Amino acid sequence: MSRAAERLRLLINHLDRPPADIRAETTGALSFNSSYPQRLRYSWDTDLLTPDQRLSYEENGFILIKNLVPEEDIDRFRSAFERICRQEVKVPGLLVMRDVAIAKSEFVQDQRAVSKLQDFQEDAELFRYCNLPQVLQYVECFTGPNIMAMHTMLINKPPDAGKKTSRHPMHQDLHYFPFRPADKIVCAWTAMEKVNRQNGCLVVLPGTHTGTLKEHDYPEWEGGVNKMYHGVRGYDPQHPRVHLEMEKGDTVFFHPLLIHGSGMNQTQGFRKAISCHYASSDCFYIDVKGTTQENIEQEVKDITNRKYELGNDITFQDTWAFRGRLVQGERTSL
């Protein structure tokens, strides 16, 4: 048994033992009762993750799976993205976003004008990513068997135009979500090509998923900030960082409280990734009024009202409910 596996064996036993059973032991000894279920806070035992992987996610809040999505699938997602950029198809509910630096320049009708597609749940080809069996089997380790696809994105990080607008501020994804509990939400983020520090890979602060949701707002960047790119306030800038350099098809799964962001794209090419935030269908909606999420609630409602002219009847929760799609099991709440 590996050292990490042994630590996990001891830890899960300690967490699951009733308080009355916990007693002082002699130095170097800890009794183990195998009748207790092997559970940790942040993952489920589905026989897929190894003890080392479960312990790593418990401690760090993310796990990287190499070569999970085949190249053929990624090439099909790329083709679907390009068709949308050429305006060959119109996808209901899709939000097409442009980098703030590009938006101020002359319009170019191809992928160079698009920095992100958001909410592609009505595009059958792109949404196929959210249903990939090899992705869902990992998602189930964090959400349980009833799974909703709640938020979809294809990111096309552009070469930085010299204003540093291609970077994404450090943030926690839970800031955007009016549903809980956080521990039953996970993001799957797949590299569509080689991703490294030069073209703006993800950077994470390991262990920050064990904290609380912090205040977010737009950072005061001289070159401007992309719409809805809120940044976390009050985190420790000296916290150790991990840059997630990935190959095409590699997929990282991470907790919604994990503080993360991405740097500038300092290359001449575009850096593409496709992602989906999943939640257990057992999750429930909350009222974010009076919390640090009020600012994103108002911004999302304003964007939705401008796009669909629904007036003030639409709620923050409504904007999520219509996007959610059941991808496995039963829809019990969300």
C-alpha distance (Angstrom), angle and dihedral (degrees) to the residues before:
residue distance angle dihedral
M1 . . .
S2 3.82 . .
R3 3.78 121.3 .
A4 3.83 91.1 -111.4
A5 3.80 91.3 49.4
E6 3.78 90.9 50.8
R7 3.82 90.3 49.9
L8 3.80 89.4 50.0
R9 3.79 91.9 49.3
L10 3.78 91.0 53.1
L11 3.81 94.6 41.9
I12 3.78 97.5 51.1
N13 3.77 90.4 47.7
H14 3.78 90.6 51.2
L15 3.83 93.3 48.3
D16 3.79 94.8 47.7
R17 3.80 99.6 44.0
P18 3.82 115.6 104.7
P19 3.83 111.5 -110.5
A20 3.81 91.2 -113.1
D21 3.80 89.6 60.5
I22 3.81 94.8 54.4
R23 3.77 110.9 95.5
A24 3.77 138.4 156.3
E25 3.79 115.3 -79.1
T26 3.75 132.0 -164.9
T27 3.78 115.5 -94.4
G28 3.82 112.3 -71.2
A29 3.81 94.6 12.0
L30 3.80 129.2 106.4
S31 3.77 121.2 167.2
F32 3.79 117.7 -129.9
N33 3.76 126.6 -153.4
S34 3.81 110.4 -167.8
S35 3.82 92.3 -162.7
Y36 3.79 90.8 80.0
P37 3.84 116.8 90.7
Q38 3.78 116.5 -105.1
R39 3.79 101.9 -118.8
L40 3.76 134.5 150.4
R41 3.79 128.2 -170.5
Y42 3.78 98.6 -111.3
S43 3.81 105.4 36.9
W44 3.78 142.7 37.6
D45 3.77 124.8 -129.6
T46 3.82 103.0 -115.9
D47 3.81 95.5 149.9
L48 3.82 90.1 -110.1
L49 3.80 104.2 92.8
T50 3.76 117.3 62.2
P51 3.82 119.1 -126.3
D52 3.81 88.1 -106.1
Q53 3.82 91.4 53.4
R54 3.79 93.7 47.8
L55 3.77 91.9 49.3
S56 3.81 91.1 47.2
Y57 3.83 91.2 53.4
E58 3.81 89.9 45.7
E59 3.80 91.4 54.8
N60 3.82 101.9 33.2
G61 3.83 107.4 26.1
F62 3.80 96.6 -128.8
I63 3.79 141.1 66.1
L64 3.80 128.6 -163.7
I65 3.82 119.5 -144.6
K66 3.78 114.2 -164.4
N67 3.82 123.0 -135.0
L68 3.81 94.7 -5.4
V69 3.82 100.2 145.3
P70 3.84 116.9 52.6
E71 3.80 120.0 -120.0
E72 3.81 90.9 -120.4
D73 3.81 91.6 60.8
I74 3.79 92.9 46.6
D75 3.80 91.5 50.9
R76 3.81 89.2 52.6
F77 3.81 90.9 51.2
R78 3.79 89.2 49.9
S79 3.81 91.1 52.2
A80 3.80 91.2 49.8
F81 3.80 90.0 50.6
E82 3.80 91.7 51.0
R83 3.82 92.0 49.9
I84 3.80 89.6 54.6
C85 3.80 91.6 47.8
R86 3.81 90.1 52.0
Q87 3.81 87.6 51.0
E88 3.79 91.4 -122.6
V89 3.82 89.7 134.5
K90 3.77 133.6 30.8
V91 3.79 116.0 -145.3
P92 3.82 117.9 -158.4
G93 3.79 113.3 -121.3
L94 3.80 93.9 7.3
L95 3.80 116.6 144.8
V96 3.80 112.8 -150.0
M97 3.79 111.9 -161.9
R98 3.80 131.7 -166.8
D99 3.79 128.5 -158.5
V100 3.80 109.9 -101.8
A101 3.83 90.7 -120.4
I102 3.81 91.7 50.9
A103 3.79 92.3 44.8
K104 3.80 89.5 61.0
S105 3.78 92.6 52.4
E106 3.78 132.5 70.9
F107 3.81 112.6 -60.2
V108 3.77 115.6 -104.9
Q109 3.80 115.8 -166.3
D110 3.79 100.3 -141.2
Q111 3.80 139.7 64.7
R112 3.81 91.7 -63.5
A113 3.81 88.3 72.6
V114 3.82 95.0 52.7
S115 3.78 124.0 75.2
K116 3.80 98.2 172.1
L117 3.78 144.1 6.5
Q118 3.78 112.6 -150.8
D119 3.81 129.7 -171.7
F120 3.80 100.1 16.6
Q121 3.82 93.3 162.5
E122 3.83 90.4 124.1
D123 3.82 94.1 54.5
A124 3.81 105.6 90.0
E125 3.80 95.5 -157.6
L126 3.81 98.1 47.5
F127 3.80 92.8 40.2
R128 3.80 88.3 55.7
Y129 3.81 84.9 79.0
C130 3.81 89.5 66.1
N131 3.81 90.6 54.4
L132 3.80 98.8 47.5
P133 3.83 105.7 132.1
Q134 3.79 93.4 -141.6
V135 3.82 89.9 55.1
L136 3.80 95.2 44.6
Q137 3.78 93.5 51.1
Y138 3.80 88.5 61.7
V139 3.80 93.5 41.4
E140 3.80 89.3 56.4
C141 3.81 88.9 60.6
F142 3.81 88.0 67.6
T143 3.82 105.8 28.8
G144 3.77 103.9 31.3
P145 3.84 124.8 -123.2
N146 3.83 100.2 -51.7
I147 3.79 105.3 75.0
M148 3.80 133.1 -176.8
A149 3.81 123.9 -170.7
M150 3.81 100.8 -139.6
H151 3.80 109.0 167.5
T152 3.80 129.3 23.3
M153 3.80 130.0 -169.4
L154 3.78 140.9 169.7
I155 3.79 108.7 -163.0
N156 3.80 119.6 -154.9
K157 3.79 101.2 -176.6
P158 3.82 105.8 -160.6
P159 3.79 127.7 -143.0
D160 3.78 105.6 -86.1
A161 3.80 111.7 -98.4
G162 3.81 92.1 -147.2
K163 3.81 95.2 -88.5
K164 3.83 96.0 89.1
T165 3.80 88.8 -122.7
S166 3.80 92.9 132.9
R167 3.81 91.5 73.8
H168 3.78 121.8 92.2
P169 3.83 117.0 -138.4
M170 3.77 119.4 -119.9
H171 3.79 108.7 -89.1
Q172 3.79 147.5 150.3
D173 3.79 116.1 -115.4
L174 3.80 92.4 -143.2
H175 3.81 87.3 72.5
Y176 3.82 87.3 76.6
F177 3.83 98.0 45.4
P178 3.84 125.7 84.8
F179 3.80 92.8 -166.7
R180 3.77 135.0 86.0
P181 2.98 164.3 -114.3
A182 3.79 96.2 51.7
D183 3.79 92.8 -155.2
K184 3.82 90.1 66.6
I185 3.81 93.8 56.2
V186 3.80 125.3 84.4
C187 3.79 137.6 169.8
A188 3.80 123.9 -137.8
W189 3.83 110.7 -157.6
T190 3.81 118.5 -177.2
A191 3.79 125.6 -167.9
M192 3.82 111.5 -129.6
E193 3.80 91.0 -164.1
K194 3.78 138.1 1.0
V195 3.81 108.7 -46.7
N196 3.80 121.3 -163.0
R197 3.78 141.5 148.0
Q198 3.81 91.3 -82.5
N199 3.82 94.8 61.1
G200 3.80 96.4 35.4
C201 3.79 111.7 -88.8
L202 3.78 122.4 -169.7
V203 3.79 116.2 -82.6
V204 3.81 119.5 -158.9
L205 3.79 136.6 -170.5
P206 3.82 103.1 -135.8
G207 3.78 116.2 -134.4
T208 3.82 97.1 16.8
H209 3.82 89.6 112.3
T210 3.81 87.4 78.3
G211 3.81 91.0 65.4
T212 3.78 131.6 74.0
L213 3.79 133.6 -88.1
K214 3.79 108.5 -81.2
E215 3.79 132.0 -152.8
H216 3.83 114.8 -82.6
D217 3.80 133.6 -165.9
Y218 3.79 140.1 145.0
P219 3.80 112.3 -61.7
E220 3.79 116.0 -124.3
W221 3.80 98.1 -113.9
E222 3.78 119.5 165.8
G223 3.81 94.9 -137.8
G224 3.80 94.3 50.1
V225 3.80 133.3 -104.8
N226 3.79 129.9 -103.7
K227 3.79 118.8 -108.9
M228 3.81 114.1 -80.5
Y229 3.82 91.9 4.4
H230 3.79 94.3 134.6
G231 3.79 118.5 177.6
V232 3.79 129.2 -145.2
R233 3.79 118.0 -107.1
G234 3.77 126.0 -143.9
Y235 3.79 102.9 16.6
D236 3.79 122.9 141.1
P237 3.84 107.8 -97.5
Q238 3.81 88.7 -162.6
H239 3.80 92.7 60.1
P240 3.84 110.6 122.3
R241 3.80 112.9 -94.4
V242 3.79 133.2 -151.4
H243 3.81 120.8 -156.1
L244 3.80 108.9 -149.0
E245 3.79 105.0 -142.4
M246 3.80 108.1 -174.6
E247 3.78 142.2 -179.7
K248 3.79 125.7 -132.0
G249 3.81 108.2 -70.7
D250 3.80 96.1 19.5
T251 3.81 112.5 131.6
V252 3.78 130.6 -158.3
F253 3.81 121.8 -159.3
F254 3.79 116.3 -159.1
H255 3.80 142.7 175.1
P256 3.85 118.9 -106.9
L257 3.82 92.7 -121.7
L258 3.80 93.7 53.8
I259 3.80 108.6 114.5
H260 3.79 108.8 -127.9
G261 3.79 143.3 146.0
S262 3.80 139.6 155.7
G263 3.77 137.2 -110.6
M264 3.78 133.0 -125.6
N265 3.77 122.0 -64.3
Q266 3.81 100.2 -120.2
T267 3.82 94.4 177.5
Q268 3.79 130.8 85.7
G269 3.80 93.3 -117.1
F270 3.79 133.4 75.2
R271 3.81 120.7 -104.1
K272 3.80 111.9 -138.9
A273 3.79 130.9 -164.9
I274 3.79 134.1 161.3
S275 3.79 123.3 -147.6
C276 3.77 146.1 172.8
H277 3.77 131.5 -165.5
Y278 3.78 111.3 -142.1
A279 3.78 129.3 -165.3
S280 3.76 134.8 -175.3
S281 3.79 109.5 -100.2
D282 3.81 84.3 -130.2
C283 3.81 88.7 71.6
F284 3.80 118.4 106.8
Y285 3.79 136.7 -146.7
I286 3.79 121.6 -107.4
D287 3.80 134.7 -161.4
V288 3.81 107.9 -112.0
K289 3.80 95.8 -168.9
G290 3.78 110.4 126.5
T291 3.80 91.9 22.3
T292 3.80 135.1 99.0
Q293 3.82 88.3 -95.7
E294 3.80 95.0 69.1
N295 3.81 92.5 95.6
I296 3.81 95.0 56.1
E297 3.82 90.3 42.6
Q298 3.79 91.2 58.1
E299 3.79 93.3 43.9
V300 3.81 93.4 50.9
K301 3.80 91.7 46.8
D302 3.82 91.2 50.1
I303 3.82 92.1 50.6
T304 3.81 91.6 47.1
N305 3.80 92.5 48.3
R306 3.80 92.1 50.5
K307 3.78 92.3 48.4
Y308 3.82 99.8 42.9
E309 3.84 103.3 18.9
L310 3.80 92.4 -132.6
G311 3.79 96.5 147.7
N312 3.79 122.7 -145.4
D313 3.80 94.5 -39.8
I314 3.80 92.1 87.8
T315 3.81 116.2 91.7
F316 3.78 130.6 -157.0
Q317 3.79 87.9 -112.3
D318 3.82 90.6 52.4
T319 3.80 91.3 56.6
W320 3.80 88.7 59.3
A321 3.79 99.0 38.8
F322 3.80 93.7 59.9
R323 3.81 91.8 50.8
G324 3.78 97.5 48.6
R325 3.81 117.9 102.1
L326 3.79 128.0 -172.0
V327 3.80 109.3 -123.9
Q328 3.81 100.9 167.9
G329 3.81 138.1 14.5
E330 3.80 123.1 -10.3
R331 3.79 132.0 -27.0
T332 3.78 99.9 -125.4
S333 3.82 102.8 161.3
L334 3.81 118.7 -16.5
